[in-house]
């Protein structure tokens, strides 16, 4: 009975321990394989083992011409290599071979490189063998070069289909970029295939690795050039202005002549060429006066502090509304800007059509028209007033000064007020020519129509952003 019970316990033990192991994380995992133990050095050497090891290593070295001059001695399993070898590679190879022989405890490498002329003349034979191998590979190299040339030629033919890429790309600049990328891919692909055909995979990896490092270095060195190139691409896609648009780029003003792959060329309002790098244009604030023909001008006038500011505003607006070049919609208006020590500053606003009226001419005509109307109506346009203070008991520096009564200031109210003229009469006094000048526009048109080597990226068929 006792033996039967013990047998049942042994049979049930794996079934009972298995669920417990499953409940414990990592318990069911097999242990990591242990590292192979280092071979133990025998406490005693077998009789004749040193001679056997020395003979075995000597026989191996005798079969290798580069190691045939090495002398081998063994004592208690320690191998000592003496003599000379042709190069450092042969020295390392001899030590590796000796250490692999059974029974060797360690290797004492006392080999020296043979630098004699006679022993190193064998390199000429290797050079001759390599030259013969190169001559034998010439047909294969020619075939590989032909394959690379054909693949590159196919890429150039595909990239040369300009009409196709211009139809796909939104502008000529992007079409040229696509064609250049196709040529580059096919040329590089042909070189890769050619190098693989002649078995120069290691050379290919070295070339690609070197090209990557050179590319990174050139990227840092030509960062501004690359940035300008990318900005040119983005501007050609966005089309921020048209040719002959009157723009202000940051603080640079002029009319657009053309957009090239490197710069935006303007003609300033005094007729000079202005070339702005596209990287600057892309990041700049662009003000375009041509997009909206309506433009507002403004100016300030000051009246005496005692005058009626509301009446002055009404009269000035009425004068502006009767000027032929001022638009009625939006209508002109005026606002009190500030009240100073001796005057009230009023700012007048009016709109014009830039296609029919020159901005500077219109403003130059509106200012005197409003000023004259205010003065004729009795409004004073005072000059700055300075107050002088003299301490008591201090004699005046002017011995015979004549003091006269100050004239009464003009008022717009009371019995001394002048009759306000009709604003229409005041406006009719200004009949100067305010038509816009087209001199700069004509110079831009002449510049664009002349033959030029720069490619214009402005496309009138695409919308302006």
matplotlib code that plots the C-alpha trace (Angstrom):
import matplotlib.pyplot as plt

x = [0.0, 2.8, 4.5, 1.2, 0.6, 4.1, 3.6, 0.4, 2.1, 4.9, 2.3, 0.2, 3.1, 3.6, -0.1, -0.3, 2.8, 1.9, -1.0, 1.0, 3.8, 1.3, 0.1, 3.6, 4.8, 8.0, 7.9, 7.1, 9.9, 12.9, 16.1, 18.6, 21.3, 24.5, 27.7, 30.0, 32.6, 36.3, 38.3, 40.2, 44.0, 45.1, 47.1, 49.6, 50.8, 50.7, 54.0, 55.1, 52.3, 54.7, 56.5, 53.2, 51.9, 55.2, 55.2, 51.6, 52.0, 55.2, 53.5, 50.7, 53.1, 55.1, 52.0, 51.7, 54.4, 53.9, 54.4, 57.1, 59.9, 58.4, 60.1, 57.9, 58.8, 56.5, 57.0, 54.2, 51.6, 53.0, 53.7, 56.5, 56.6, 59.9, 61.3, 59.7, 56.7, 56.0, 53.5, 51.3, 48.4, 50.6, 51.8, 48.2, 47.3, 50.1, 49.1, 45.5, 46.4, 48.7, 46.1, 43.6, 45.7, 44.5, 46.5, 47.8, 47.6, 48.6, 50.7, 53.7, 54.1, 57.6, 57.4, 58.8, 57.9, 60.5, 61.4, 64.1, 63.9, 64.1, 61.1, 58.9, 59.5, 56.8, 54.3, 55.3, 54.1, 50.7, 50.5, 51.1, 48.4, 46.0, 46.7, 46.1, 42.8, 41.9, 42.6, 40.5, 37.6, 37.7, 34.9, 32.7, 33.6, 32.7, 29.4, 28.6, 29.5, 27.2, 24.3, 24.8, 25.0, 21.8, 19.9, 21.1, 20.2, 16.7, 16.3, 17.4, 14.9, 12.1, 13.0, 13.2, 9.5, 9.0, 5.4, 4.4, 5.9, 4.6, 1.2, 1.5, 3.3, 1.6, 4.6, 7.7, 10.0, 8.4, 8.4, 12.2, 12.6, 10.8, 12.8, 16.1, 15.0, 14.2, 17.6, 19.3, 17.4, 18.2, 21.9, 22.4, 20.4, 22.6, 25.8, 24.4, 23.6, 27.0, 28.9, 26.9, 27.7, 31.4, 31.1, 32.0, 29.4, 31.8, 32.9, 29.3, 28.6, 31.7, 30.6, 27.1, 28.3, 30.8, 28.1, 25.9, 28.5, 29.4, 25.7, 25.3, 28.4, 27.2, 23.7, 25.2, 27.5, 24.8, 21.9, 21.0, 21.2, 18.9, 16.5, 16.3, 15.7, 12.8, 11.4, 11.5, 9.5, 6.9, 6.5, 6.0, 3.2, 1.6, 1.8, 1.7, 1.6, 1.3, 3.7, 3.6, 1.9, 2.8, 4.0, 5.9, 8.0, 8.9, 10.2, 11.1, 8.7, 8.4, 6.6, 7.2, 9.2, 9.6, 10.0, 13.0, 14.4, 16.7, 15.2, 12.2, 13.1, 11.3, 11.5, 11.5, 9.3, 12.4, 13.2, 15.9, 16.2, 15.8, 16.7, 15.4, 16.3, 13.3, 14.0, 13.5, 10.3, 8.8, 9.2, 8.4, 5.2, 3.9, 1.6, 0.0, -1.5, -2.7, -5.1, -7.7, -8.1, -9.7, -7.3, -7.8, -5.6, -5.6, -4.1, -4.2, -5.1, -5.2, -7.6, -7.6, -8.7, -11.6, -13.0, -15.9, -14.4, -17.7, -18.2, -14.6, -15.2, -18.4, -16.8, -13.8, -15.8, -18.0, -15.0, -13.6, -16.9, -17.0, -13.5, -13.9, -11.4, -12.8, -15.1, -18.6, -18.7, -17.1, -17.7, -15.1, -15.2, -13.2, -12.4, -11.0, -7.5, -6.5, -6.9, -3.6, -2.5, -3.3, -5.1, -7.5, -6.1, -8.6, -7.8, -9.6, -10.1, -11.1, -11.1, -9.9, -9.8, -6.1, -6.8, -8.0, -6.3, -2.7, -2.5, 0.1, -1.5, -4.9, -3.6, -1.6, -4.7, -7.0, -4.9, -4.7, -8.4, -9.6, -7.0, -8.1, -11.8, -11.2, -9.2, -11.8, -14.5, -12.6, -11.0, -7.5, -4.8, -2.5, 1.2, 2.8, 2.5, 5.3, 4.8, 7.7, 7.9, 10.0, 10.8, 9.6, 12.1, 14.1, 14.5, 13.5, 16.5, 14.8, 15.1, 12.7, 10.2, 6.9, 3.9, 1.0, -2.4, -2.7, -5.2, -8.4, -8.4, -10.8, -13.9, -16.4, -19.2, -20.4, -20.6, -17.0, -17.5, -16.8, -19.2, -18.5, -18.0, -19.7, -17.7, -18.4, -16.7, -13.6, -13.4, -13.6, -10.4, -8.5, -8.4, -5.0, -4.3, -4.5, -4.4, -2.0, 1.4, 2.2, 5.9, 7.1, 4.5, 5.6, 9.3, 8.3, 6.4, 9.4, 11.7, 9.4, 9.1, 12.9, 14.9, 16.2, 17.9, 16.0, 12.9, 9.8, 7.8, 4.8, 1.8, -1.2, -3.4, -3.2, -5.0, -3.1, -2.9]
y = [0.0, 2.4, 1.8, 2.4, 5.7, 6.9, 6.0, 8.0, 11.1, 11.0, 10.7, 13.6, 16.0, 17.4, 18.1, 19.9, 22.0, 23.0, 25.3, 26.9, 27.6, 29.2, 31.6, 32.8, 35.3, 34.1, 30.8, 28.9, 30.6, 28.6, 29.9, 31.8, 29.7, 29.9, 31.1, 28.3, 27.8, 28.5, 25.4, 24.2, 23.9, 20.4, 20.1, 17.9, 17.7, 14.5, 13.0, 14.2, 16.8, 19.7, 18.0, 17.0, 20.6, 22.0, 19.5, 20.2, 24.0, 23.7, 21.5, 24.0, 27.0, 25.1, 25.0, 28.7, 30.7, 33.8, 31.8, 29.3, 31.3, 31.2, 29.1, 27.3, 26.2, 24.7, 24.3, 23.1, 24.0, 27.6, 28.3, 30.8, 32.1, 33.7, 34.9, 37.3, 37.6, 39.7, 42.0, 42.6, 40.6, 37.5, 38.0, 38.1, 35.1, 33.0, 33.7, 32.8, 29.5, 28.5, 29.3, 27.0, 23.8, 21.4, 21.5, 25.1, 27.0, 30.4, 31.9, 34.2, 36.1, 37.4, 37.7, 40.8, 42.2, 41.5, 44.8, 43.6, 44.5, 41.0, 39.8, 42.7, 42.6, 40.0, 42.9, 43.6, 40.2, 40.8, 44.1, 42.3, 39.8, 42.5, 44.2, 41.0, 40.6, 44.1, 43.5, 40.3, 42.3, 45.0, 43.4, 43.2, 46.8, 47.9, 46.1, 47.6, 51.1, 50.6, 49.5, 52.6, 54.8, 53.3, 53.8, 57.4, 58.1, 56.7, 59.1, 62.1, 61.1, 60.8, 64.1, 65.8, 65.4, 69.0, 69.3, 66.4, 67.8, 71.3, 69.8, 68.0, 70.7, 74.0, 76.1, 75.8, 76.0, 72.9, 71.1, 71.7, 70.5, 67.2, 66.7, 67.2, 64.7, 62.1, 62.6, 62.3, 59.1, 57.3, 58.3, 57.1, 53.9, 53.2, 53.6, 51.3, 48.6, 49.0, 48.7, 45.7, 44.0, 44.2, 43.1, 46.5, 46.4, 47.5, 50.4, 51.4, 51.4, 53.6, 56.0, 56.3, 56.8, 59.4, 61.1, 61.3, 62.9, 65.3, 66.1, 67.0, 69.2, 70.9, 71.3, 73.3, 75.3, 76.1, 76.6, 80.0, 78.9, 75.9, 78.1, 80.6, 77.7, 76.3, 79.9, 80.3, 77.1, 78.1, 81.6, 80.1, 78.0, 80.7, 83.6, 86.4, 89.2, 89.9, 91.5, 95.4, 95.3, 98.1, 96.4, 97.1, 94.2, 95.0, 98.6, 98.2, 99.7, 99.3, 97.6, 93.9, 93.2, 89.4, 86.5, 84.3, 81.2, 83.3, 86.7, 89.0, 92.0, 95.3, 98.7, 101.4, 104.5, 106.4, 103.9, 101.8, 98.0, 96.3, 92.6, 91.0, 87.3, 85.1, 83.8, 87.4, 87.8, 84.6, 85.6, 89.3, 91.3, 92.2, 95.2, 95.2, 98.5, 97.2, 94.4, 96.9, 100.0, 102.0, 103.6, 106.0, 109.0, 111.1, 114.3, 116.4, 120.1, 122.1, 124.9, 127.2, 125.8, 128.3, 127.4, 125.2, 121.7, 120.3, 123.1, 122.7, 119.0, 119.6, 122.2, 120.1, 117.0, 119.1, 120.4, 116.9, 115.6, 118.3, 117.4, 115.6, 112.9, 111.9, 109.0, 109.3, 105.7, 105.3, 108.9, 111.2, 111.9, 113.7, 112.9, 115.0, 113.5, 115.3, 118.5, 120.2, 123.2, 125.7, 123.9, 121.1, 118.5, 117.2, 114.2, 114.1, 110.9, 110.5, 107.6, 107.7, 105.3, 104.5, 103.6, 107.1, 109.2, 109.4, 109.0, 111.7, 114.2, 113.7, 114.2, 117.3, 118.9, 118.0, 119.5, 123.1, 123.0, 122.2, 124.5, 127.5, 126.8, 126.8, 130.0, 131.8, 130.7, 132.4, 129.3, 130.0, 127.6, 128.6, 128.2, 126.7, 129.1, 129.4, 130.9, 132.9, 133.4, 136.2, 136.2, 139.2, 142.1, 141.0, 143.8, 143.0, 142.6, 144.8, 148.4, 150.1, 147.4, 148.5, 146.5, 146.3, 144.7, 141.3, 141.1, 139.4, 135.7, 134.8, 133.0, 131.0, 132.3, 135.7, 139.0, 138.8, 135.5, 135.6, 134.3, 130.6, 130.2, 127.5, 124.3, 123.8, 127.2, 126.2, 122.8, 124.4, 126.3, 123.0, 122.0, 120.5, 117.3, 114.3, 111.5, 108.7, 108.7, 105.5, 106.1, 103.4, 101.0, 101.6, 101.0, 97.7, 96.6, 97.5, 95.5, 92.5, 92.5, 92.8, 89.6, 88.2, 85.1, 85.0, 82.8, 84.5, 82.3, 84.7, 83.0, 85.3, 82.3, 81.2, 83.0, 85.3, 84.1]
z = [0.0, 0.8, -2.5, -4.4, -2.6, -3.4, -7.1, -7.2, -5.7, -8.2, -11.1, -9.8, -9.0, -12.6, -13.0, -9.7, -10.2, -13.8, -13.0, -10.2, -12.6, -15.1, -12.3, -11.6, -14.3, -15.9, -14.2, -17.4, -19.3, -20.1, -18.5, -20.6, -22.0, -20.0, -21.7, -22.9, -20.2, -20.9, -21.7, -18.7, -18.9, -17.9, -14.7, -16.4, -20.0, -22.0, -23.0, -26.4, -26.8, -27.2, -30.1, -31.6, -31.5, -32.9, -35.8, -36.6, -36.7, -38.7, -41.3, -41.6, -42.0, -44.6, -46.9, -46.8, -48.7, -46.6, -43.3, -44.4, -42.7, -39.2, -36.5, -34.0, -30.5, -27.8, -24.1, -21.8, -24.4, -24.8, -28.5, -29.4, -32.9, -34.0, -37.3, -39.8, -42.1, -45.1, -43.5, -40.4, -41.9, -42.2, -38.6, -37.3, -39.4, -38.0, -34.5, -35.2, -36.9, -34.0, -31.3, -33.0, -32.8, -30.1, -26.9, -27.3, -24.0, -25.4, -28.2, -27.7, -30.9, -31.4, -35.2, -37.0, -40.3, -43.1, -44.6, -46.9, -50.6, -51.9, -49.9, -50.8, -54.5, -54.6, -54.5, -58.1, -59.0, -57.3, -59.2, -62.4, -61.6, -60.8, -64.0, -65.9, -64.1, -65.0, -68.6, -68.5, -67.1, -69.7, -71.8, -68.7, -67.8, -71.3, -71.2, -67.8, -69.1, -72.1, -69.8, -67.6, -70.7, -72.2, -68.9, -68.6, -72.2, -71.6, -68.6, -70.7, -73.4, -70.9, -69.2, -72.6, -73.2, -72.1, -73.3, -71.0, -67.9, -68.6, -68.9, -65.6, -63.6, -62.9, -64.2, -66.2, -63.2, -61.6, -64.9, -65.2, -61.7, -62.5, -65.6, -63.7, -61.0, -63.7, -65.3, -61.9, -60.9, -64.2, -64.2, -60.6, -61.3, -64.4, -62.3, -59.6, -62.1, -63.8, -60.5, -59.5, -62.9, -62.3, -58.7, -57.1, -54.4, -51.7, -53.9, -54.5, -50.7, -50.2, -52.9, -51.6, -48.1, -49.2, -51.3, -48.2, -46.1, -48.9, -49.3, -45.7, -45.8, -48.9, -47.4, -44.5, -46.7, -49.3, -46.9, -48.1, -51.8, -51.1, -49.1, -52.0, -54.5, -52.4, -52.0, -55.8, -56.1, -53.6, -55.1, -58.6, -57.2, -55.1, -57.6, -55.0, -57.7, -61.4, -63.8, -63.5, -60.1, -57.8, -54.6, -51.4, -50.2, -46.6, -47.2, -50.9, -53.4, -57.1, -60.0, -60.7, -63.8, -63.5, -61.1, -61.8, -60.2, -58.1, -57.4, -57.8, -60.1, -59.4, -61.1, -58.5, -58.9, -60.0, -62.8, -61.2, -61.2, -57.8, -57.4, -54.2, -53.3, -53.4, -49.9, -48.7, -50.7, -49.5, -45.8, -46.4, -45.9, -49.4, -49.9, -53.4, -54.4, -57.8, -56.6, -55.5, -57.7, -54.9, -52.5, -49.6, -48.9, -45.7, -44.3, -41.2, -40.7, -37.4, -36.5, -33.5, -30.2, -30.0, -33.5, -34.1, -34.9, -36.1, -38.6, -39.9, -40.4, -42.3, -44.6, -45.3, -46.2, -48.4, -50.2, -50.7, -52.0, -54.7, -56.0, -59.3, -58.6, -55.1, -55.1, -53.7, -52.6, -50.2, -49.3, -47.7, -44.0, -41.3, -37.6, -34.8, -34.2, -31.1, -29.1, -28.5, -26.4, -29.1, -31.9, -32.8, -35.2, -37.8, -40.1, -43.4, -45.5, -49.1, -51.7, -55.3, -58.3, -58.9, -62.5, -63.3, -60.6, -59.3, -55.6, -54.9, -57.3, -55.7, -52.2, -53.2, -54.7, -51.9, -49.1, -50.4, -51.5, -47.9, -46.3, -48.5, -47.8, -44.0, -44.1, -46.3, -43.8, -41.0, -39.4, -38.1, -38.8, -35.9, -35.7, -32.5, -29.5, -27.0, -23.5, -22.0, -18.2, -16.6, -12.9, -10.8, -10.5, -13.5, -16.1, -19.6, -22.0, -24.6, -23.5, -25.9, -26.6, -28.0, -26.7, -29.0, -28.4, -29.9, -32.7, -31.9, -33.1, -35.8, -34.7, -36.6, -34.4, -33.4, -35.3, -36.5, -38.4, -42.1, -44.6, -45.4, -49.2, -51.1, -51.0, -54.7, -55.5, -53.4, -55.1, -58.6, -57.8, -58.2, -61.8, -62.0, -63.9, -61.5, -64.1, -63.2, -64.8, -66.8, -67.4, -65.0, -66.3, -69.9, -68.9, -67.3, -70.4, -72.6, -70.2, -70.3, -74.1, -74.6, -75.0, -71.7, -70.5, -67.2, -67.2, -66.0, -63.5, -63.4, -65.0, -65.8, -66.3, -62.7, -59.8, -57.5, -53.9]

ax = plt.figure().add_subplot(projection="3d")
ax.plot(x, y, z, "-o")
ax.set_aspect("equal")
plt.show()
